[in-house]
Amino acid sequence: MRSYFVNNGSVALHVLENGVASPDVPSLLIIGGLWEPSERAIPLLSGISSHVVAFSFRGRGLSSTPQSGYDLTDHLTDIEAIVKHCELQKYCILGFSRGASYALGWSIQNQHNMQGLILVDQPPIHRSLTAETVQMWRELVYLQVPILNFMRSKALEGLGNDAKEVDFSPQLSQIQLPVSLFVGKNKESVIPSNIFDETLHLYTQSFPSCQVVDFLQSGHMIPDEEEDKYIAEVNLFIKKISK
């Protein structure tokens, strides 16, 4: 597994990459949740048999933290820098949680060079953050680790200041790619699923070929709650869309 940095202007983005690109099997670009660094994708990086790339957005993990520039368009330039550096062609994207909104924003504009899309437990909305939400994230502890171990407070403040809400629902039908939607179904999970019945209906109506994968033991945190199935289903999707 290779670890290195890619520059997006003055922002240094930390990248983890495993495997080698193949003309027959699409590469996988992983886009994590709001606070997730590239290291959170190590189980997928290790468990997927093909070429996989993960990175930390600005303000997360080992990436640098600019004073401003945390709107959707700024994050899309981070994705652009990684795609160009890694020379990704006919690749697929996996977006988990808020990462799914970044994945949708990118896919609507760049699907001509993509081969598939996996959305993990997130409605098609890029949300703004109120001051109260920013403070909630500052204080959040997940799996006994403070979120601020993974994401700088300055980046959370940047999201609060810069992030504007975007609803991708009207644009979903523009995406003409194979799509797989991973949905957590365990209502007893501490962090419940973000997919409600109306959201599921919206996705399946917008993507006629959408494959819905239910995770019966998971709420929202599918990558942690059902790691083995998560990796297996990603592998199956890549195999399905390969030549």
Secondary structure, DSSP 4 states (H G I P E B T S, - for coil): -EEEEEEETTEEEEEEEES---SSS--EEEE--TT--GGGGHHHHHH-SS-EEEEPPTTBTTS---SS--SHHHHHHHHHHHHHHTT--SEEEEEETHHHHHHHHHHHHHGGGEEEEEEES--SEE----HHHHHHHHH-EETTEEGGGTB-HHHHHHHHHHPPPEE-GGGGGG--S-EEEEEE--TTSSS--S--HHHHHHHHHH-TTPEEEEETT-SS-HHHHTHHHHHHHHHHHHHHH--
